Amino acid sequence: MKSRKKTEIQEVIQDNSRRSFLKKTLTGGAIASAASLGLMRDVFAKESGPIVIGHHAELTGGFSSWGYWHDKCAQAAVKVINEGGGIAGRKVVLETEDTESNPAIGARKLRSLIQRRKASFVVGSVHSGIMLASIPVATELKTPYFSAGEATEATGSKGTRYSFRTGTDTYALAAAGAPWAVENLGKNWTMIFPDYAWGHSHHAEHKKLIESMGGTVNDPIAVPLGTKDLVPYLSKIPEQTEVLFSVFFGALSVAFYSQSKSMRLDEKMKMYSVSGTIEAIDPRDIDGAAEGVFFLENFPRPLEYKDDEYHKRFIEMMNIDSVHAEEIGSDRIMAKSHAWQSYENFFALKAAIEMSGWQRDSDTPGVIEALEGLEMQNSLAHPQGSKLLRAEDHSGMIDCFISKVEDSKFVVKKRIPRDEMIAKLPPRYDFRKMSL
Amino acid sequence: MRVTDTYKFGSWLLVLFTLTAPWVLPLLVDSFWVDIYSEILIWSLLAASVNLLLGYVGLLSFGQALFFGFGMYGVAIGVVKFDLGFWSAFIFGISLATGMAAIAGSLAVRLTWHYFAIITVVFSLIFYFTALSWKPITGGDDGLPFTIPPIISFGDYKLTMTNANFQYFFIVTIVGACYWLMYRVINSPLGRAFVTVRENDARAALIGLNVYLIRLTAFIFAGFIAGVAGALFALFGRYASASYMFYHVSGEAVVWAIIGGVGTLFGPIVGTGLMIVLREELSSVWDHYLLLVGVAVILTVIFAPRGIGGAFKALAEKIARQQFSRKESGP
């Protein structure tokens, strides 16, 4: 009797245990499935919110005459992208921060763009100091940063896996322009520039190339900062100089062209420079002082030297005339050789985001890999022309143009195709070796 | 509540906020503000170095950015050119700034008032242009970015400033140590000698104080504090630039110190904090925000000439007086 009762009790206990086990298992399974669904939703779900892209621009301060155009380009790019359905179906939100042309403020504004405004990508500054201050910050915050300045270090010794540049640096400008200039303008060179990094960098890169081509480079003339009267320095230019290469900026650039013209240097030697020295300046406004000067440009000012539908549309979007790049209704001249990057970089990002299937910030390494070696075709997205974002050093390989100022108009004398430039511009760094 | 209690309450509130900021700030605003607060703490040291000279010794310096720049370049050059580790570079930067302060100070403190202000600007300009032109060492106008070395490394484990919380508390510790040091100096016999020289240097000399040596000591100490700020800012920004050495930067520090209240220990933090927050908020809505900042400065100087710190002190004293008179006329 006792044993029967015990057996019944044991059966009840066993039955209870079995039921409870089944119950617990089913409940656990249901919870696990729900949790797993929740977790997997994050893995497979597609984000549908807007993609925030930051623009780090010089809206005020010393570079504001360029920054105005960079801002206009960025706004135009985002408008075109959103009208075409956004990026991977997601709307693009543009967040702009003013660097005030100051590295200290620029670095803080970059943190603001990424941390406060939640920018996943940043189209960056044209100011070399700001871009170099920004690259370590962008790298640490794991955010791709496109710079538009010319300091070689951004895609060289100070570059990282996160820094990109579709335009040219001093290394590329020397490789693109110096061979033609040595062949066509002369072999004996003197370089004059303000005594700071930009000029020294151009001097170093050009000197190597000119000497390798059998040319002679005289001692450079570094003008102390703050100088207004250039005559004492212009008088130091050696008699035998055939090519005078100048690298000035803004008001000092205008002073250089005016004072060298009044000393009739242009009659004794050929004058050569890079687009940065005449950017946002109209030769008509400086009374013919830039007449006869050769400039290496990234994007010809007049439509006729890259006469296609895309360039025409770009000019319309910028609301500038098709000869002098002057804004209609104002006297602003477009900083065309640099500002196009703030337009095209958005499309480079769009291509890389769509290629990599980027959904959220954790997918950013895929975008970087897609940007490395990205080919961009001449199109409305890339009106400057076809280009390659070289995989090794994240540098843009683009067509360049040698123009001469004739009757206050830029006349293209030679187009330097990107392949010609690539041949003289081997990569000096391979950022792909850096981990993501 | 006594005046000292009000001070203590204010100070403890500031300390409590500082120690909990990485957790408290993200609850209230964006986590970005933790970085801004770190910046405020660093820049407040530059304002504190101005305050030390102006508020306690009576010397108005427009050259403190020079020592900030030396601290900053010391760290960057130490890492990039000499391959120094974290601590060596940090100490190198501070030593360079302090050494420069000793050299500049030995000449500058012979002068007072506007002559002193002018010579500090001149020193600042000389080295600003030198840094701008000396590209191989300073990077010229491009500046000198660098990768921050680890603070401690054990095999594969590396503790670096890239850890946001660690970076914040490192800055808090160093800034806190500097304020503690300033507090100790200000309340020591040397601090009293500073104030004596400020009040009347002729009388100070008559009672046997070596005015030149006291001013020089204050100048070197202020240079050291500015150097610590520069070294910290280089580590925070991973970058050094000549633009930080320009006398405009010194001018900003003078404004922060005046707004916060010269002659008060924590005034520079308040002034720096207020002006940076104001700048940060206004700059995102209006490009010409500096006009509004200027208006705010003018209003503060007119309505609170002793700065916010001074106004706080006056308010605390007023409350204490009212309480005292209530007690006196009690039931």
Interface residues (C-beta under 8 A of the other chain):
Chain A: L59 T60 E97 D98 E100 N102 P103 A104 A107 R108 R111 S112 Q115 R116 S128 G129 L132 A133 I135 P136 V137 E140 A151 E153 K158 D195 Y196 A197 W198 H200 S201 A222 P224 L225 G226
Chain B: D30 S31 F32 D35 I36 E39 F129 L132 S133 K135 G139 G140 D141 D142 G143 P145 F146 T147 T162 G237 R238 Y239 S241 S243 Y244 V249 E280 S283 S284 D287 H288
